[in-house]
Amino acid sequence: MVLSEVYAKAMETELRALAAVTSEALLFGGSEEVAGIHRVPADAGLRRSLGGTLTSLNVRMAASWLQHCEDRQLTSPATSKSWNKWATGESRPEKHNRKPMTNDEVVTFIRQQTSSQPGISRTRLLRLLRDEGRACEQSRFANLYIQTMGER
């Protein structure tokens, strides 16, 4: 199972019921340990190795876990050991010391970049902004982009 913290909290009763009837349950993410279910908590420090956004991190962790199935058993000690060894070596805490921006600053950035790089995607623009050490939340950036450039 791959569950966000919020979704796992909503499914708490079902998770406990599942744990009572199975010995092979595996959960990525979730909100807390459930006796009888092997849980792999989300680790934002793995984003550097696994890529992508925090929203989809649990899915990428699950895919990586499958690559560490030493004996083709999802919840075996060998698989857990292989995963833990890899994850411990790869996990790096994320530190963002980005400078917050006003809406006007973000709009100016969008206009400048799209003028000098016609056809650049909204996703690439946000990555450029963040790579320059500036901060803007993804949905806020998307809204400002649409207001500035229209739906594209």
C-alpha positions in Angstrom: 0.0 0.0 0.0 1.1 3.5 -0.7 -0.7 6.1 1.4 -0.3 9.7 2.4 -0.4 10.6 6.0 -3.9 12.1 5.7 -5.3 9.1 3.8 -3.8 6.6 6.2 -5.4 8.5 9.1 -8.8 8.2 7.3 -8.2 4.5 6.8 -7.0 3.7 10.3 -9.9 1.3 11.0 -9.4 -0.6 7.8 -5.6 -0.8 8.3 -6.0 -2.3 11.7 -8.6 -4.8 10.4 -6.1 -5.7 7.6 -3.3 -6.2 10.1 -5.5 -8.7 12.0 -5.9 -11.0 9.0 -2.6 -10.9 7.2 1.1 -11.3 7.8 2.3 -9.8 4.5 1.1 -6.2 4.5 3.5 -3.5 3.5 2.8 0.2 3.8 4.8 3.1 2.3 4.1 6.4 4.0 1.1 6.4 6.3 0.8 8.2 9.5 1.9 5.8 12.3 3.0 2.3 13.0 0.2 -0.4 12.9 1.0 -3.6 14.6 1.0 -6.4 12.0 1.8 -4.1 9.0 5.4 -3.5 7.9 5.7 0.3 7.5 8.3 2.2 5.5 7.8 5.9 6.6 8.2 8.6 4.1 11.7 10.0 4.0 12.0 13.4 2.2 15.8 13.0 2.4 15.5 10.3 -0.4 14.2 12.8 -2.9 17.7 13.6 -4.1 18.1 9.9 -5.1 14.6 9.2 -6.2 13.7 12.5 -7.8 10.3 14.1 -8.2 8.0 15.9 -5.8 7.2 15.1 -2.2 3.6 14.4 -3.2 4.7 11.3 -5.2 7.7 10.3 -3.0 5.9 7.3 -1.4 5.3 5.8 -4.8 8.9 6.2 -5.9 10.0 4.7 -2.5 7.8 1.7 -3.2 9.3 1.2 -6.7 12.8 1.4 -5.2 11.8 -1.1 -2.5 11.0 -3.6 -5.2 14.5 -3.3 -6.5 15.8 -4.3 -3.1 13.8 -7.5 -2.8 16.7 -9.7 -2.3 14.7 -12.9 -2.0 11.6 -11.9 -3.9 9.8 -11.5 -0.5 8.3 -8.0 0.1 8.6 -8.1 3.9 11.5 -10.4 4.5 14.4 -9.4 6.8 16.8 -9.6 3.8 14.7 -7.1 1.9 14.4 -4.8 4.9 18.1 -5.0 5.5 18.9 -4.2 1.8 16.5 -1.2 1.8 17.7 0.2 5.1 21.3 -0.1 4.0 20.6 1.8 0.8 18.2 4.4 2.3 20.6 5.2 5.1 23.4 5.8 2.7 21.2 7.9 0.3 19.1 10.0 2.6 20.1 13.6 2.7 18.1 16.2 4.7 16.8 18.9 2.4 17.7 22.5 3.3 16.1 25.3 1.4 17.3 28.8 2.1 15.4 30.4 -0.6 14.3 34.0 -0.6 10.6 34.6 -0.6 9.2 36.6 -3.5 6.2 38.9 -3.9 3.6 38.2 -6.6 5.0 41.1 -8.6 8.5 39.7 -8.4 7.3 36.3 -9.6 5.3 37.8 -12.5 8.4 39.8 -13.5 10.5 36.7 -13.4 7.9 34.8 -15.6 7.8 37.6 -18.2 11.6 37.9 -18.4 12.2 34.2 -18.7 9.4 33.5 -21.2 10.7 36.5 -23.3 14.2 35.2 -23.4 13.2 31.5 -23.7 10.0 31.2 -25.7 8.2 27.9 -25.2 9.8 27.2 -21.8 7.4 25.1 -19.7 5.9 26.3 -16.5 7.6 23.5 -14.6 11.0 24.4 -16.0 10.4 28.0 -15.1 9.6 27.1 -11.5 12.8 25.0 -11.4 14.9 27.9 -12.7 13.4 30.2 -10.1 14.2 27.8 -7.3 17.7 27.1 -8.7 18.3 30.8 -8.4 17.6 30.6 -4.6 14.2 32.1 -4.7 11.0 30.7 -3.2 7.5 30.3 -4.6 5.0 27.5 -3.7 4.1 25.4 -6.7 0.3 26.2 -6.8 0.9 29.9 -6.3 3.5 29.9 -9.1 1.0 28.0 -11.4 -1.8 30.6 -10.6 0.5 33.5 -11.3 1.8 31.9 -14.5 -1.8 31.4 -15.8 -2.7 35.0 -14.9 0.4 36.3 -16.7 0.6 33.9 -19.7 -2.9 32.5 -20.0 -3.7 28.8 -20.2 -0.9 27.0 -22.0 
